[in-house]
Amino acid sequence: MKKFKTSTELRSAANLAGERKAVELIAKAGFDGWDFSLYEICNYSKKWGVRDSGHPLASSNYLAFARELKNIGLDNGIVCNQSHAPTPSYAAPVRSLLKRAIECTAEAGGEVCVIHPGNDYTLEQNRDMYLELLPFAKECGVKLATENMWNWDKEKDEACPAACSTPESFCAHMTAIEDPFFVACLDIGHAEMRGHNTNAVEMIHALGSRIGALHLHDNDQWKDSHQIPGSMSIDFAAVMQALKEEGYNGWITLEAYNYLKDFTPDTVFEGLQNLSAAARRLADRME
């Protein structure tokens, strides 16, 4: 019987302990891997543009930093399983550095780099962005993953359509490329937001074997809470059963980054232990 491996995103723990210590703590908490948060490659926002963060990922030594984190993980018995590229991918300064995200993923040992589609891009625009990156990703031995996104309707106070936000849109994006190096990263929380008129189980069955990565977190089936699984309203028993039925055999990766906001540098390890236990409960449902 397959034993499913668990991982969690690096950013929330790194905010409290720094990346180097965070990788070590993720291992000691019981995870099998870590999801490389690469947002610092390009510190960008619409409001202020690009800011120099002074972070190693934004410097010429980015590969050395990725290699250092990989080795810390290996020294502690865990690996990098996947990564998350900086956002928004449609912004020119970010888009110009997406290949750096792929390089860092490969250097850290990750198998998949999640790159958001442009929320309001047409199918053709998103297709062209991924096709532009795919040859380089293949050279690096890294799969690209697109993700189901959301926009917000302020009047209705709920999510509204964005790229891959429905089964039809997500499947259309996958069909537009049809390449073994292009996979779906299904964000379970995004699929359960009010206004999308879908749910995670429906998305899982629509995508089937195209799912190559997961972002698992909980919410109130309304807003994008990114909380620890089992703390809010998503029916994870049904979610994991659907994944099992579709033959998913990848990592159980948490993206519950808001959970650790209630912790401090002194208590972050306790929070990671709680996250690890939650991830293991989900993995056990698959076995």
Buried (B, 14 or more C-beta within 10 A) or exposed (E): EEEBBBBBBBBBBBBBBEBEBBBBBBBBBBBBBBBBBBBBBBBBEEEEEBEEBEBBBBBEEBBEBBBBBBEBBBEBEBBBBBBBBBBBBBBEEBBEBBBBBBBBBBBBBBBBBBBBBBBEBEBEEBBEBBBEBBEBBBEBEBBBBBBBBBEBEEEEEBBBBBBBBBBEBBBBBBEBBEBEBBBBBBBBBBBBBBBBEBBBBBBBEBBBEBBBBBBBBBBBBBBBBBBBBEBBEBEBEEBBBBBBEBEBEBBBBBBBBBBBEEBEEEEBBEBBBBBBBBBBBBBEBBE
